[in-house]
């Protein structure tokens, strides 16, 4: 074997060793990245586990607040129904009073038509009536 053959063999060995070294370096880097990602995932899971009680407490508080809101809404609806009922009762009573007042006024007018000279018992119509014949000078 001459010198150039040895040179080519040596170059081939160096190239193979370099290729193996590059392959092993890439593989190690990939392995290290996988381990780093796995460690990151473990850390994330631990953080989630640590936050779980806090999140559960917040969920319970939210559910409690929602229940209070529903109860307040139901109470408000009940009070609104009561207010509506009282409004209806007040309107009905007001209508009844108006009708009664109109009947009284009609009755007083009829009484005045029948005998306008007799003074009324109440002050309600004393300004509306003309003075009786004997009251004109007073």
C-alpha positions as CSV (number, residue, x, y, z in Angstrom):
1,X,0.0,0.0,0.0
2,X,1.3,3.2,-1.0
3,X,1.0,6.5,0.9
4,X,-2.0,7.8,-1.0
5,X,-4.0,4.8,-0.1
6,X,-3.2,5.2,3.5
7,X,-4.2,8.9,3.2
8,X,-7.6,7.9,1.7
9,X,-8.2,5.3,4.4
10,X,-7.3,7.9,7.1
11,X,-9.6,10.5,5.5
12,X,-12.4,7.9,5.4
13,X,-11.9,7.0,9.0
14,X,-11.9,10.7,10.0
15,X,-15.1,11.3,8.0
16,X,-16.8,8.2,9.6
17,X,-15.7,9.3,13.1
18,X,-16.9,12.8,12.4
19,X,-20.2,11.5,11.1
20,X,-20.6,9.3,14.2
21,X,-19.7,12.2,16.4
22,X,-22.3,14.5,14.7
23,X,-24.9,11.7,14.9
24,X,-24.2,11.1,18.6
25,X,-24.2,14.9,19.4
26,X,-27.5,15.3,17.6
27,X,-29.0,12.3,19.4
28,X,-27.8,13.6,22.8
29,X,-29.2,17.1,22.1
30,X,-32.5,15.6,21.1
31,X,-32.5,13.4,24.2
32,X,-31.6,16.4,26.4
33,X,-34.4,18.4,24.8
34,X,-36.9,15.6,25.5
35,X,-35.8,15.4,29.1
36,X,-36.1,19.2,29.4
37,X,-39.6,19.1,28.0
38,X,-40.5,16.3,30.3
39,X,-39.2,18.2,33.3
40,X,-41.1,21.3,32.1
41,X,-44.3,19.2,31.8
42,X,-43.8,17.8,35.3
43,X,-43.3,21.3,36.7
44,X,-46.5,22.4,34.9
45,X,-48.4,19.5,36.4
46,X,-47.1,20.3,39.8
47,X,-48.2,23.9,39.5
48,X,-51.7,22.8,38.4
49,X,-51.9,20.4,41.3
50,X,-50.9,23.2,43.7
51,X,-53.5,25.6,42.2
52,X,-56.3,23.0,42.3
53,X,-57.5,23.8,45.9
54,X,-57.6,27.5,45.1
55,X,-59.6,27.0,42.0
56,X,-62.0,24.6,43.8
57,X,-62.5,27.2,46.5
58,X,-63.2,29.9,43.9
59,X,-65.6,27.6,42.1
60,X,-67.4,27.0,45.4
61,X,-67.5,30.8,46.1
62,X,-68.9,31.4,42.6
63,X,-71.6,28.8,43.1
64,X,-72.5,30.2,46.5
65,X,-72.7,33.7,45.0
66,X,-74.9,32.4,42.2
67,X,-77.2,30.8,44.7
68,X,-77.5,34.0,46.6
69,X,-78.3,35.9,43.4
70,X,-81.0,33.4,42.6
71,X,-82.4,33.7,46.1
72,X,-82.3,37.5,45.9
73,X,-84.0,37.4,42.5
74,X,-86.7,35.1,43.8
75,X,-87.2,37.3,46.8
76,X,-87.4,40.4,44.5
77,X,-89.9,38.6,42.3
78,X,-92.0,37.8,45.4
79,X,-91.9,41.4,46.6
80,X,-92.8,42.6,43.1
81,X,-95.8,40.2,43.1
82,X,-96.8,41.5,46.5
83,X,-96.4,45.1,45.3
84,X,-98.5,44.4,42.2
85,X,-101.2,42.9,44.4
86,X,-101.2,45.9,46.7
87,X,-101.3,48.2,43.7
88,X,-104.3,46.3,42.4
89,X,-106.0,46.5,45.8
90,X,-105.3,50.2,46.1
91,X,-106.6,50.8,42.6
92,X,-109.7,48.8,43.3
93,X,-110.3,50.7,46.6
94,X,-109.6,54.0,44.9
95,X,-112.1,53.1,42.2
96,X,-114.6,52.2,44.8
97,X,-114.0,55.5,46.7
98,X,-114.4,57.4,43.5
99,X,-117.7,55.6,42.8
100,X,-118.9,56.2,46.3
101,X,-117.9,59.9,46.1
102,X,-119.7,60.3,42.8
103,X,-122.8,58.7,44.3
104,X,-122.7,61.0,47.3
105,X,-122.2,64.1,45.1
106,X,-125.2,63.0,43.0
107,X,-127.3,62.4,46.1
108,X,-126.4,65.9,47.4
109,X,-127.2,67.5,44.0
110,X,-130.6,65.7,44.0
111,X,-131.2,66.9,47.6
112,X,-130.3,70.4,46.5
113,X,-132.7,70.1,43.6
114,X,-135.5,68.9,45.8
115,X,-135.0,71.6,48.5
116,X,-132.3,74.1,47.9
117,X,-133.1,76.2,51.0
118,X,-132.0,73.7,53.6
119,X,-128.3,74.1,54.7
120,X,-126.1,71.2,54.2
121,X,-124.6,69.2,57.0
122,X,-121.1,69.3,55.7
123,X,-118.7,72.0,54.5
124,X,-118.2,70.2,51.3
125,X,-120.8,72.0,49.2
126,X,-121.3,75.2,51.2
127,X,-119.1,77.2,48.7
128,X,-120.9,75.7,45.7
129,X,-124.4,76.6,46.8
130,X,-126.1,80.0,46.5
131,X,-127.1,81.4,49.9
132,X,-130.6,80.6,51.0
133,X,-133.2,83.4,51.0
134,X,-132.8,84.1,54.7
135,X,-129.0,83.9,54.5
136,X,-128.6,86.6,51.8
137,X,-127.9,89.5,54.2
138,X,-125.4,87.7,56.4
